Amino acid sequence: MKLINNYLNKYSIFIFAIVTFIICFLRTPFWDETHAFEIARLNLFEIFQISSIEGHTFLWYFILKPFSNLNLYPYSMFFINWLFSVLAIFILWKKAPFKPYIKALITFSAPFMLYFAPVARCYSIGILFLFLICAYYPLRFKKPYAFTFLIVICANTSLMAAIGCFWIGLIYFFELIEKYKSNKINKKTFIKIFLIFLLCTFILFAQFIFVQTPNTGGRADFIKRFINFVILPYGSNIFQFLLHLVSSLLFYVIPFYLFKKSKKAFVFALGTYLTLTFIFIFMHQGSYWNHYFYYIYLIILFWIFNRQIKSKIVLQLFNLIIFFALFPFALHDNCKMEYIYSSKSKEISNFISSNETLKKSKLYTLEWWSDISPASDIYLAKKGIDIYDVKNRKRTSYESLKDIFKLKDYLIDFDEFYQNTPKDFYILSAGSLFNQKFKNMYVILLNDGSYIFKTKKASYKLEKVQYKKDLNLTIYQAVKL
């Protein structure tokens, strides 16, 4: 066992770094990654404003900004995100009070190997700072300013990380009150930390005050993910059903039993789980990488409060939780993996830029791009080709980025749209225009895939001039009849 532990200690971080580096540099960015890179090109005030619409805090955009301004896309953001993930795993191995095989299970789990490291989002930097908070937790009274600084920075990495920071910060603040009352911390230090937390709360509040709560139609989807532990479709076979049943019970119930005698641990577990659940049901259903934060906070719970567990049986239960929590992850759903790793954005941009007619024409999208294709915007922008939205704005402009989630529900007045566009223009579609919402219009789908739009004022034909099945891309030319 000692030999195995030695190998795990020596090589786990190195293997993780190499494998994830290869994964992230062999893939095309999917649209959320590109969307963040586009936002980073805005000015600082616009970035701060758009945070409330995006549901993410500003820090990731600020980090990307110099690389975005230099058009170092996409490898700069891949490398930065990968580096944050490797540092997080490094902190885990150096500071977490777990056995080497537990650290290895966490390191090579699907959340870290297949998402957090290779996919350049705002989450890896948040996990890094959450792990730094855990590492600094025993020193929180000796170095209160450093600990507070870590909480404040971490809270501004993403909403998912801000949840954990809120509950850790709340517990810490009440600990400081106790220390202050017993004269173990001076008044000046207490007031300064209080003001820092107050400022952080104000900054977060300012970013999310205008958040618009989306439709809660995803509740059924949340329940499915919650019961089935995030990834797999429910009831594919009896083996998966049993795995889901056992992992759900262990994952969601046992932590509360294990820490029932620790008020701080119980508050942290209950607070983070309930906050995540509230957000996923009433605010945003969340994708599976958002649901991974149940897993992240489970790790943090046992990291921070591990000294309160004395029983070896209890520790074995923790090992079981890790095992059953990770095993379903290993059976990752292929369609969701394709969503992340099979973006066609680069191929779409190459196809458009190689077409001389399209290069010289104005290109529009009337719809909400699919989850694969919007990443082509920034590839095309680097080649001097712009795509415009239905309101005749560049897709990379602040106004268009600000409205990006609203455009899918926007009622298009095609008379007005056609009047404000040049005669020589094309419409790009990565889905079905038939499902788009048009104002006061009768839509006829022709056999060849073209459309006839009839309004009170005129009739228009969207003639299907090209279809690339492998790219899920249709190109229409608009003609007034």
C-alpha positions in Angstrom: 0.0 0.0 0.0 2.9 2.3 0.8 4.3 1.8 -2.7 1.0 2.6 -4.3 0.6 5.7 -2.2 4.1 6.8 -3.2 3.3 6.4 -6.9 0.0 8.3 -6.4 1.8 11.1 -4.6 4.5 11.4 -7.2 2.7 11.1 -10.5 -1.0 11.9 -10.1 -0.6 15.7 -10.6 1.7 15.1 -13.6 -0.6 12.6 -15.3 -3.6 14.9 -14.7 -1.8 17.9 -16.1 -0.6 16.0 -19.2 -3.9 14.3 -20.1 -6.1 17.4 -19.6 -3.6 19.5 -21.5 -3.9 17.2 -24.5 -7.7 17.1 -24.2 -8.2 20.8 -24.1 -5.9 21.5 -27.0 -7.5 18.9 -29.2 -11.0 20.4 -29.2 -12.9 23.4 -30.6 -14.5 25.8 -28.1 -18.2 25.5 -27.5 -20.4 28.6 -27.5 -20.3 29.5 -23.8 -16.5 29.6 -23.8 -16.5 31.9 -26.9 -19.3 34.0 -25.5 -17.2 34.8 -22.4 -14.3 35.6 -24.7 -16.5 38.0 -26.7 -17.7 39.7 -23.5 -14.1 40.2 -22.4 -13.6 42.4 -25.5 -16.1 45.0 -24.0 -15.0 47.9 -21.8 -14.8 47.3 -18.1 -18.1 49.0 -17.3 -20.0 47.0 -19.9 -18.5 43.8 -18.5 -19.6 44.7 -15.0 -23.1 45.5 -16.4 -23.5 42.3 -18.4 -22.6 40.1 -15.4 -26.2 40.4 -14.1 -27.5 39.1 -17.4 -25.0 36.3 -17.7 -25.4 35.1 -14.1 -21.7 35.1 -13.6 -19.4 37.5 -11.8 -16.9 39.7 -13.6 -13.5 38.2 -12.7 -13.2 35.6 -15.4 -14.0 38.3 -18.1 -11.4 40.6 -16.6 -8.8 37.9 -16.7 -9.6 37.1 -20.4 -9.7 40.8 -21.4 -6.0 41.4 -22.4 -6.0 38.1 -24.4 -9.3 38.9 -26.0 -8.2 42.4 -27.0 -5.1 40.7 -28.7 -7.3 38.2 -30.4 -5.4 35.3 -28.9 -8.3 32.9 -29.4 -8.9 30.2 -28.3 -5.7 28.8 -26.9 -5.0 31.6 -24.4 -8.2 30.9 -22.5 -7.6 27.1 -22.7 -4.2 27.5 -21.1 -5.3 29.9 -18.4 -8.2 27.7 -17.4 -6.1 24.5 -17.5 -3.5 26.2 -15.3 -6.1 27.1 -12.7 -7.3 23.5 -12.7 -3.8 22.1 -12.3 -3.1 24.5 -9.4 -6.4 23.5 -7.7 -5.4 19.8 -7.9 -1.9 20.7 -6.6 -3.5 22.4 -3.6 -5.7 19.3 -3.1 -2.7 17.0 -3.0 -0.6 19.2 -0.8 -3.1 20.4 1.7 -6.2 18.1 1.8 -6.4 15.7 4.7 -7.4 12.8 2.6 -5.8 9.5 1.9 -3.8 9.4 -1.4 -6.3 7.1 -3.1 -9.2 9.5 -2.2 -7.2 12.3 -3.7 -6.6 10.2 -6.8 -10.3 9.4 -7.1 -11.1 13.1 -6.9 -8.3 14.1 -9.3 -9.3 11.6 -12.0 -13.0 12.0 -11.6 -15.0 13.2 -14.6 -15.8 16.7 -13.2 -12.1 17.5 -13.1 -10.8 15.4 -16.0 -13.6 16.0 -18.5 -15.0 19.4 -17.7 -13.2 21.8 -15.3 -9.8 21.3 -16.8 -10.4 21.2 -20.5 -13.5 23.5 -20.8 -12.5 27.2 -20.4 -15.2 28.6 -18.2 -15.3 30.6 -15.0 -15.5 27.6 -12.7 -11.9 26.4 -12.4 -10.6 29.6 -10.9 -13.5 29.4 -8.4 -12.5 25.9 -7.4 -8.9 26.9 -7.1 -9.8 29.7 -4.6 -12.3 27.4 -2.8 -9.4 24.9 -2.3 -7.2 27.7 -1.2 -9.8 28.7 1.4 -9.8 25.1 2.6 -6.0 25.1 2.9 -6.0 28.4 4.8 -9.0 27.5 7.0 -6.8 26.4 10.0 -5.0 29.8 9.8 -8.1 31.9 9.5 -7.6 33.6 12.9 -3.8 34.0 12.5 -4.2 35.5 9.1 -7.7 37.0 9.0 -7.1 39.5 6.2 -5.6 36.8 3.9 -8.5 34.5 4.6 -11.0 37.2 4.0 -9.3 38.2 0.8 -9.5 34.7 -0.5 -13.3 34.6 0.2 -13.9 37.9 -1.5 -11.9 37.0 -4.6 -13.5 33.5 -4.8 -17.0 35.0 -4.5 -16.4 37.0 -7.6 -15.4 34.1 -9.8 -18.9 32.6 -10.4 -22.3 32.4 -8.8 -21.6 28.7 -8.0 -18.5 29.6 -6.0 -20.2 32.6 -4.4 -22.6 30.2 -2.8 -19.9 28.4 -0.9 -18.1 31.7 0.0 -21.3 33.0 1.5 -21.8 30.1 3.9 -18.1 29.9 4.7 -18.0 33.7 5.2 -21.1 33.6 7.4 -19.7 30.9 9.6 -16.4 32.7 9.8 -18.1 36.0 10.7 -19.9 34.4 13.7 -16.7 32.9 14.8 -15.1 36.4 14.7 -18.0 37.7 16.8 -17.2 35.0 19.4 -13.5 35.9 19.3 -14.3 39.6 19.6 -16.5 39.0 22.6 -13.8 36.9 24.3 -11.1 39.6 23.5 -9.2 37.2 21.2 -9.5 39.6 18.3 -9.3 43.4 18.5 -12.0 45.8 17.5 -10.0 47.4 14.6 -9.5 44.0 12.9 -13.1 43.0 13.4 -14.5 46.3 11.9 -12.1 46.1 8.9 -13.1 42.5 8.1 -16.8 43.4 8.5 -16.4 46.3 6.0 -14.6 44.1 3.5 -17.4 41.6 3.6 -19.9 44.4 3.4 -18.2 45.8 0.3 -18.1 42.3 -1.3 -21.8 41.9 -0.7 -22.5 45.2 -2.3 -20.4 44.3 -5.4 -22.2 41.0 -5.8 -25.6 42.6 -5.2 -24.8 45.3 -7.8 -24.0 42.5 -10.4 -27.1 40.5 -9.7 -29.8 43.1 -8.8 -31.1 43.1 -12.4 -31.0 39.4 -13.0 -34.1 38.2 -14.8 -35.5 34.9 -13.5 -35.9 32.6 -16.5 -38.8 30.3 -17.1 -38.9 27.6 -14.5 -39.9 24.9 -17.0 -36.7 23.1 -16.2 -37.9 21.8 -12.8 -38.6 18.3 -14.2 -35.1 18.3 -15.7 -33.6 19.4 -12.4 -35.4 16.6 -10.5 -34.1 14.0 -13.0 -30.6 15.3 -12.6 -30.9 15.5 -8.8 -32.2 11.9 -8.4 -29.9 10.4 -11.0 -26.9 12.3 -9.8 -26.5 14.8 -12.6 -25.5 12.8 -15.7 -27.2 9.6 -16.8 -30.7 9.2 -18.1 -33.0 7.7 -15.6 -33.6 4.0 -15.6 -31.5 2.9 -18.6 -31.1 -0.4 -17.0 -31.4 -2.0 -13.5 -27.7 -1.6 -12.9 -27.8 2.1 -13.5 -30.9 2.5 -11.4 -29.3 0.8 -8.4 -26.2 2.9 -8.8 -28.3 6.1 -8.9 -30.3 5.0 -5.9 -27.2 4.1 -3.8 -25.2 7.2 -4.8 -28.1 9.6 -4.3 -28.7 8.2 -0.8 -25.0 8.4 0.1 -24.4 11.7 -1.5 -27.4 13.7 -0.3 -28.2 12.1 3.0 -25.2 10.7 4.8 -23.2 14.0 5.1 -26.0 15.4 7.3 -25.9 12.3 9.5 -22.1 12.3 9.7 -21.9 15.9 10.8 -25.1 16.1 12.9 -23.1 16.9 16.0 -21.2 19.7 14.4 -23.3 22.9 14.0 -20.8 24.6 11.6 -20.5 21.6 9.3 -24.2 21.0 9.4 -25.0 24.6 8.5 -22.4 24.5 5.7 -23.8 21.3 4.2 -27.4 22.4 4.6 -26.8 25.9 3.4 -24.9 25.0 0.2 -27.2 22.2 -0.8 -30.4 24.2 -0.2 -29.0 27.3 -2.0 -28.0 25.2 -5.0 -31.3 23.4 -5.0 -33.3 26.7 -4.8 -31.3 28.2 -7.7 -31.8 25.1 -9.9 -35.5 24.9 -9.2 -36.6 28.6 -9.1 -34.0 30.6 -10.9 -32.0 28.5 -13.4 -32.2 24.7 -14.0 -28.5 24.5 -14.4 -26.5 22.3 -16.7 -24.6 19.2 -15.3 -21.4 21.2 -14.7 -23.4 23.5 -12.4 -24.7 20.4 -10.6 -21.1 19.3 -10.1 -20.9 21.9 -7.3 -22.9 19.5 -5.0 -19.8 17.3 -5.4 -17.4 20.2 -4.9 -19.0 21.2 -1.7 -19.1 17.6 -0.5 -15.3 17.6 -0.9 -15.0 21.0 0.9 -17.2 19.8 3.8 -15.0 16.8 4.5 -11.8 18.9 4.0 -12.7 21.7 6.4 -14.5 19.7 9.1 -12.6 16.4 8.9 -11.2 16.7 12.4 -14.6 16.3 13.8 -14.8 12.7 12.4 -13.1 10.3 14.7 -14.7 6.9 13.7 -12.9 4.8 11.1 -16.3 3.4 10.1 -17.4 7.0 9.3 -14.3 7.5 7.2 -15.1 4.4 5.3 -18.6 5.8 4.7 -16.9 8.9 3.2 -14.9 6.6 0.9 -18.1 4.9 -0.2 -19.7 8.3 -0.9 -16.7 9.3 -3.1 -16.9 5.9 -4.9 -20.6 5.9 -5.6 -20.5 9.6 -6.4 -17.8 9.1 -9.0 -18.8 5.8 -10.6 -21.9 7.2 -12.4 -19.7 10.0 -13.6 -17.5 7.5 -15.4 -20.6 6.5 -17.5 -20.9 10.0 -18.9 -23.8 10.5 -21.3 -22.4 10.7 -24.9 -24.9 13.2 -26.2 -23.9 15.7 -23.4 -20.3 15.0 -24.1 -20.9 15.8 -27.8 -22.4 19.1 -26.7 -19.1 20.0 -25.1 -16.5 18.4 -27.4 -18.1 18.4 -30.9 -18.4 22.1 -31.7 -18.6 22.8 -35.4 -17.8 26.5 -35.0 -14.3 26.4 -36.6 -15.6 24.3 -39.6 -18.6 26.7 -40.0 -16.3 29.8 -40.0 -13.9 28.1 -42.5 -16.8 27.3 -44.8 -18.2 30.8 -44.7 -14.8 32.5 -45.1 -14.0 30.3 -48.1 -17.2 31.4 -49.9 -16.5 34.6 -51.9 -20.2 35.5 -52.2 -20.8 35.2 -48.4 -17.6 37.1 -47.6 -18.9 40.1 -49.6 -22.4 40.0 -48.3 -24.1 40.9 -45.1 -24.8 37.9 -42.9 -27.7 37.6 -40.4 -29.1 35.2 -38.0 -32.9 35.5 -37.3 -32.8 32.9 -34.6 -31.1 31.8 -31.4 -28.0 29.9 -32.7 -27.8 26.3 -31.6 -25.5 25.4 -28.7 -22.7 24.5 -31.2 -22.5 27.2 -33.8 -22.3 30.7 -32.1 -18.6 30.1 -31.3 -18.0 30.7 -35.1 -18.7 34.4 -34.5 -15.3 35.1 -33.1 -13.4 33.0 -35.7 -15.2 35.0 -38.4 -14.5 38.3 -36.6 -10.8 37.5 -36.7 -11.1 37.2 -40.5 -12.9 40.5 -40.8 -16.4 38.9 -41.3 -19.2 40.0 -39.1 -22.6 38.3 -38.4 -25.6 40.5 -37.5 -28.6 39.8 -35.3 -32.2 40.5 -36.2 -31.9 44.1 -34.9 -29.1 44.8 -37.4 -26.3 44.7 -34.7 -23.0 42.9 -34.8 -23.3 39.8 -32.8 -20.1 40.7 -30.9 -21.4 44.2 -29.9 -22.4 45.0 -26.3 -26.1 45.5 -27.2 -26.3 42.2 -29.0 -24.4 40.3 -26.3 -26.6 41.9 -23.7 -29.8 40.7 -25.5 -28.5 37.3 -26.6 -30.8 35.3 -24.3 -33.8 37.5 -25.2 -33.5 37.2 -29.0 -34.8 33.6 -29.0 -38.2 35.0 -27.7 -38.1 38.1 -29.8 -41.0 38.6 -32.2 -39.6 39.4 -35.6 -41.3 42.0 -37.7 -40.0 40.8 -41.1 -41.3 43.9 -43.0 -39.3 46.2 -40.7 -36.3 43.8 -40.8 -36.3 43.7 -44.6 -36.7 47.4 -44.9 -33.6 48.1 -42.8 -31.3 45.6 -44.5 -29.4 45.8 -47.8 -30.7 43.9 -50.8 -27.8 41.5 -51.0 -27.9 39.6 -47.7 -28.0 36.1 -46.5 -29.5 34.4 -43.4 -27.6 31.7 -41.5 -29.5 29.1 -39.6 -28.2 26.4 -37.3 -31.7 25.2 -36.4 -35.2 25.5 -37.8 -36.5 28.9 -38.8 -40.0 27.4 -38.7 -39.8 27.4 -34.9 -38.8 31.1 -34.8 -41.4 33.6 -33.6 -42.6 36.0 -36.3 -44.9 38.9 -35.9 -48.2 39.0 -37.8 -46.9 36.6 -40.4 -48.0 33.5 -42.2 -45.1 31.1 -42.8 -45.1 28.4 -45.5 -42.4 25.7 -45.6 -41.7 24.6 -49.1 -40.6 21.1 -50.2 -37.0 22.3 -51.0 -36.6 23.7 -47.5 -37.2 27.3 -48.5 -39.8 29.5 -46.8 -42.5 31.9 -47.9 -43.2 34.7 -45.4 -46.6 36.5 -46.0 -47.4 39.7 -44.2 -50.2 42.3 -44.7 -47.7 44.4 -46.6 -45.7 42.0 -48.7 -44.5 38.4 -49.3 -40.9 37.3 -49.0 -39.0 34.2 -50.0 -36.1 32.8 -48.0 -34.6 30.7 -50.7 -32.5 27.8 -49.4 -29.2 28.2 -51.3 -27.0 25.9 -49.4 -27.2 23.2 -46.7 -24.3 21.6 -44.9 -25.7 18.6 -43.1 -22.4 17.8 -41.3 -22.3 21.4 -39.9 -26.0 21.7 -39.2 -25.9 24.9 -41.3 -28.5 26.3 -43.7 -27.9 29.4 -45.8 -30.9 31.4 -47.1 -31.1 34.3 -49.5 -33.9 36.7 -48.8 -35.9 38.0 -51.7 -39.0 40.2 -51.7 -41.7 38.8 -54.1 
